[in-house]
């Protein structure tokens, strides 16, 4: 299994939590490396917000971390599929409304997706913006940037986090829809 993307000194780590496997693994990894981990969940009107919020609460309990929930209004809701600008919005919301202003701001993006906001170029740009906005007190990290979804799944299993505590359906249904990209990823992994 590869090592996390970068070497980072021990400090506060704020993890963007979605209730899914990637953010849960990110929080676990940073905690096992000695960081003081906190989570931020952003309800921006996404279809899965209720199920994600429940999963984030379960994961916070399992991980022993505190969660700040931010509610951001929008004139319309958001459905399944790619939401252009989502990860930039979440990172900047964590900085501005979540007051993440020092340490690490972590996001669980990984390799193998076609989305720009999961790419090394995106993470580098957001890292620069965060560092410039905070005079270097805060940096963005994506420890799984070069990991595949399968490698993250393997890490979650080995770390003892229960997969069934996570939620990853873009449609927000219970049971999960089985057809969105997140559900297809989980089906391929057998979880």
C-alpha positions in Angstrom: 0.0 0.0 0.0 1.4 3.4 -0.9 2.3 6.0 1.8 0.3 9.2 2.1 1.0 11.8 -0.5 3.1 14.1 1.6 5.1 14.2 4.9 3.4 16.5 7.3 4.4 17.6 10.8 2.1 16.9 13.7 -0.6 19.5 14.2 -4.3 20.1 14.1 -6.0 18.5 11.1 -9.5 19.5 10.0 -11.0 16.9 7.7 -13.9 17.6 5.3 -16.3 14.7 6.3 -18.9 13.5 3.9 -19.9 10.3 5.7 -18.1 8.2 3.0 -15.2 5.8 3.1 -12.6 8.3 1.7 -13.2 11.0 4.4 -13.4 8.5 7.2 -10.1 6.9 6.0 -8.6 10.4 5.8 -9.6 11.2 9.4 -8.3 7.8 10.7 -5.0 8.1 8.8 -4.3 11.6 10.2 -5.2 10.5 13.7 -3.0 7.5 13.6 -0.1 9.8 12.5 -0.6 11.8 15.8 -2.7 14.7 14.5 -5.5 16.2 16.5 -8.4 15.6 14.2 -11.6 17.6 13.9 -14.3 17.2 11.2 -16.4 19.6 9.2 -19.6 18.5 7.5 -21.2 20.9 5.0 -24.9 20.7 4.2 -25.2 22.6 1.0 -28.5 21.1 -0.1 -27.1 17.9 -1.6 -29.5 15.1 -2.2 -27.6 12.8 0.3 -27.3 15.4 3.1 -29.5 13.5 5.6 -27.9 10.1 5.1 -24.4 11.7 5.0 -25.1 13.6 8.3 -26.1 10.4 10.0 -23.0 8.6 8.7 -20.8 11.5 9.8 -22.2 11.3 13.3 -21.6 7.5 13.4 -18.0 8.0 12.2 -17.3 10.9 14.6 -18.3 8.5 17.4 -16.1 5.7 16.1 -13.1 8.0 15.4 -13.5 10.0 18.7 -13.6 13.3 16.8 -15.8 16.4 17.1 -17.8 17.6 14.0 -18.8 21.1 13.1 -21.8 21.1 10.8 -22.2 24.0 8.4 -25.5 24.8 6.7 -25.2 26.8 3.5 -28.4 27.7 1.6 -29.0 27.5 -2.1 -32.1 28.4 -4.1 -32.2 24.8 -5.5 -31.1 21.4 -4.4 -28.3 19.3 -6.0 -28.8 15.8 -7.4 -26.5 13.0 -8.2 -23.5 13.3 -10.5 -20.6 15.7 -10.9 -21.1 19.0 -9.1 -18.6 21.3 -10.8 -16.8 23.4 -8.2 -17.9 21.3 -5.2 -14.5 20.5 -3.7 -13.3 24.1 -4.1 -16.5 25.3 -2.5 -16.1 22.8 0.4 -12.5 23.8 1.1 -13.2 27.5 1.0 -16.4 27.1 3.1 -14.3 25.2 5.7 -11.8 28.1 5.8 -14.4 30.9 5.9 -17.4 29.6 7.7 -15.7 26.7 9.5 -12.8 28.9 10.6 -10.2 26.4 9.7 -7.3 28.8 9.8 -4.3 26.8 10.9 -2.8 23.3 10.7 -4.1 21.0 8.0 -7.3 21.1 6.0 -7.7 17.6 4.6 -9.9 16.2 1.8 -10.3 12.6 0.9 -9.9 12.9 -2.9 -8.2 10.0 -4.6 -6.8 8.8 -8.0 -8.9 7.2 -10.6 -11.7 9.7 -11.0 -12.2 11.9 -14.1 -13.0 15.0 -12.1 -10.7 18.0 -12.1 -11.3 18.7 -8.5 -9.7 15.4 -7.6 -6.5 16.0 -9.5 -3.0 16.9 -8.3 -3.3 20.3 -10.1 -6.5 21.2 -8.3 -5.0 20.2 -4.9 -1.8 22.2 -5.6 -3.9 25.3 -6.5 -6.1 25.0 -3.4 -3.1 24.4 -1.2 -1.5 27.6 -2.5 -4.7 29.6 -2.0 -5.1 28.4 1.6 -1.5 29.1 2.4 -1.7 32.6 0.9 -5.0 33.4 2.6 -3.6 32.4 6.1 0.0 33.5 5.8 1.1 29.9 5.8 -0.8 28.9 9.0 -3.1 26.5 7.0 -2.3 24.1 4.2 -4.5 21.8 2.2 -3.6 18.1 2.1 -5.0 15.1 0.3 -3.3 12.1 1.7 -4.9 9.7 -0.8 -4.3 11.8 -3.9 -2.3 9.0 -5.6 -4.3 6.0 -4.0 -7.0 4.2 -5.9 -10.4 3.6 -4.3 -9.4 -0.1 -3.9 -6.3 0.9 -1.8 -8.5 3.2 0.4 -10.9 0.3 0.9 -8.0 -2.0 1.9 -6.8 0.7 4.3 -10.3 1.1 5.9 -10.6 -2.7 6.4 -7.1 -3.0 7.9 -7.7 0.0 10.2 -10.8 -1.6 11.6 -13.3 1.0 10.5 -16.6 -0.6 9.7 -17.6 0.0 6.1 -21.3 -0.2 7.0 -20.9 2.9 9.2 -20.2 4.9 6.0 -22.6 6.2 3.4 -21.8 6.9 -0.2 -24.9 7.2 -2.4 -25.2 10.5 -4.3 -29.0 10.1 -4.6 -29.4 10.1 -0.8 -31.7 7.1 -0.7 -32.0 4.4 1.9 -31.1 1.8 0.8 -28.6 3.3 -1.6 -29.8 3.6 -5.2 -27.2 1.2 -6.6 -26.7 3.1 -9.9 -24.9 6.4 -9.1 -21.1 6.6 -9.5 -20.5 6.1 -5.7 -22.8 3.1 -5.5 -21.0 1.6 -8.6 -17.6 2.1 -6.9 -18.8 0.3 -3.8 -20.3 -2.6 -5.8 -16.9 -3.0 -7.6 -15.2 -3.2 -4.2 -17.7 -5.7 -2.9 -18.9 -3.5 -0.1 
